[in-house]
Every structure is written in structure tokens, then in C-alpha cells.
Amino acid sequence: AMLRSLTADGDGHVAFKAIKNLVHTDPASAVAIAKEVLANAPAESDLRLSAAYKALLRAGGVDETATRKQLVAHLASALEDPTASRDLKDSAAFALSEFRSADTLAILINSKDTDRVLVAGAVDENAAMLLTLLKQSPDEATIEFVVSAMEIHPVSEFAEPLSLTEPSLVSKTLRQRVAAVVQHIQTEGVPLNVKWTKD
């Protein structure tokens, strides 16, 4: 009860820590509070919003489709909101990356205002998911998405599967992008980060 009461504390730092601690001690309460914070987003502090993002993602709060859609929509709008602080935009970017899904990574890749270092980190965190997509008979839109990701953060394990797609591509422009990104991967690529494949 004490920790729960601290989540409403006027000091954003105390509320942030209280919500994060609830994720470990009382996940259901953390999710309930995070949903309240998200529902009241315009009136909330950046720190409470950031803690709510973490709580929803780490305590199973996005298992419901409606909550996932609401959170993704909020995070995407936070990235593009010219009045949002850089800290809130960064928290939104980290949260989108943590979903480890193609739709949320696409939001980051297509965002014009997101720090490119954060986007590169998101590609790194989502590389295993992208590699799985690439190995499942991808269509040209999927290949183009993977190419866009590799242009931002080249990962060595993508050179061969991408080069195998090149001959079957209808789009000449995409074939050229694939060839260029394969060369980029061969010269600048880093190994797949196994840290993100363990959980």
C-alpha cells in the first residue's frame, strides 16, 4: 500500500521509482497504475509516463490487444509531438524498441524526429526478429523494410540472406538497394547481438 501511494507522489522521481518497483513486487498493481497514467497522459509528468511505459511492457500489461494498440498509438504520437521533451521522446523510442515487433520498429525507422542512435539501437535489439522475417519467404515490402533497417545498422548475418533475395526482386530500385546494403554490411556490419536473443 505504501509503494502504491508513492506512485501518485508529486515528485516525478519518487513516482517513477515506485512504479518501477511495483513491476517486481505487485505487477497487477503496476499495470493498473500504468493504464491510469496512460489514460491521463496529457496531464502526466514525463517521468510517470516513462515509468508507465516500462510497467506495461515488463509486467505483461500489453498482452491485451486494446492496451497494446493504445500504448503504440501513444508512443508513436509522442515521437512526433513537437512539444514533447527529448526525454519523453527517448522513453517512447526505447519502449517501441522493447516490443520487438515489425510494426513498432517501422514506426521508429520512419520517424523523422527520433535520434538516429536510438533507431540504430532499436535495429540492434530487433535484428533477430528481422532475420526471422527475412528467412520466411518475404515479400518485397518486407525485404525493403529489412533493407531500411540494415542501412541504419548493418548486421553481418544479413548479407547472405539479403543477397539471396536479389535475383527474384521485381523492383530494379530495390535490387539496387539490396546490392548496396549487402556491400555496406560486408564492409561495416557488426555481428548479431546475442544479448537480444536470450530472452
N, C-alpha and C positions, 0 to 999 in steps of 0.2 A: 504494500500500500504506500509506503514511504517513497519508493522508487517511482511508482506511478504518479504520485503527487508532484514529484520533481520534474516530470515531463512537461508540465504546464508552467514551469518557472519562467519568470520574465527574462532572466538571464539566458540567452540563447545557448551559451556554452554548457550550462548545467542541464538544460533540457536535452541538448544533443547527446551528452554523456548518459543521461538517464534512459533515453530511448534506446541507445545502442546497448546498454547493459540489460535492458528488458528483453532484447532479442535472445540473450542467452539464458536468462532466469525465468522469463514468462513470455514465450514467443506469441501466444494468442493475444495477450495484452498489448504487446509491441505492435502487432499487426492492426489491432483495433485503433490504437492511438495514431498510427501512421495513416490509416484510412481517413480518420478525422482531420488530420493535418492536411492531407491531400485535398479533401473536400473543401477546406477553408484556405486553400493555397494563397490567394491574393493578400490575405491578412497575416500570413505566417512569416516568421523570420527565415532567412536563408539557412541558418543552422538547423532549425526544426525541420525544414523541408529536406535538407540533406540527410538528416537522421531518418526521416520517414522513408526516403528512397532506400536506404540501407536496410531498414527494418522490413520493408515489403519484399525486398529481394532475398534477404538472408533468413527470414523467418517463415517463408512459404506463403507470403501474402499475395503473390501474383499467380497462384495456382488457379484462381478463378478467372475466367476469360474476361469478365467485365472489369475487374480490378486491373488486369494486365493492360487492357485497352485504355483505360483511364490513365494509368501511370505512363504508358508510352506516349499518349497524346500530350500529357502534361510535360513530359521530358522534352519532346520534340518542340513544343511551343516555347519552353524555357530557353532552348538553344538559340531560337530565332528572335526572342524578345529583346529589342534594343535597350529596354530599361532594366533588364536583369543584370545582376552583378556578375563579374567574371567568376567569382567563387561558385555562384549558383549554376552558371553555365558549365563549369568544370564538373560539379557534382552530377549534373544531368548527363554529361558525356560519360562519366565513369559508370553511372547506373545503366545507361543504354548498352554500354560495352558488356556489362556484367550479365545481361540477358543471354548472351552467346547465341544470338539468332540472326538470321539473314536480314529480317525486316528492321531490326534495331540498328544493326551495323550499317545498313543502307542509309538510314537517317543521318548517322554520323558522317559517312563518306560524302553525302550530298549537302551537308551543312556548310554554308559559306563562312559562318562566323565561329566555327569551332576550331580551337587551337590544333594545328596540324600534328603537333607532337602527341596530343591526346588521341587523335584519329589513328596515328601510326600505332600507338599502344593498343587501341581497340582492335586493329587488324591483327596485331601480335596475339592478343588474347583470344581472338576468334579464328585464328588460322586453321586449327584442326577442323572446325566446323566447315570452313570454306573448302578445305581439301576433301572432305567427305562429299560436299556438293559437287565438286569438280569430278569426282570419281563415279558419280551416279548418272551417267549418260546425260550430261547437262545440255540444256537448250542454249541458243546464242545469248539470250538475256542473262542467263546465269554465268556464262563464260565472260561476258562483258563486265558483270559485277565483280567477278574474281579478278579480272584484269585491272579494274579500277582500284581494287584493294592492293594488288601487288605493285601497282605504280606508286602507291603511297609507302608501302612497307614490303619490300621483296623478301620472300621466304624461299630458301633453296629447294625445298621439297616440291615446289610448284612448277619448276622448269619443265620436267619431263611430262607430267600430265597436261600442262597447257600446250606444249609443243605437239602432243598427240591430237589435240582438237583442231589445230590449224588447217590441215588439208580438207576437212569436212565443212568448214565455215563458208556460208554463202556470202556474207558481207566482206568485201575486199578491205574496207576500213578496219573491221575487226581483225581480219587476218594480219594486217599490218601492225595493229596494236599488240596482238598476241606475240608476233615475232619480236617486236621491240621490247615487250616486257620480259620475254624469255631471256633475251640478251641482257637486259637490266638485272634480272635475277641471277644469271650466271656470273656477272661481274660484281654485283653489290649484295646479293642475297645472304641472309643470315639463316642459321638452322631453325627449324620449328622449335618453339619454346615449349619444352616438355612440362614446364610448370603448369601450363593451362590444360594439359591432357590428363592430369592426375585426379581431377575431382569430378 
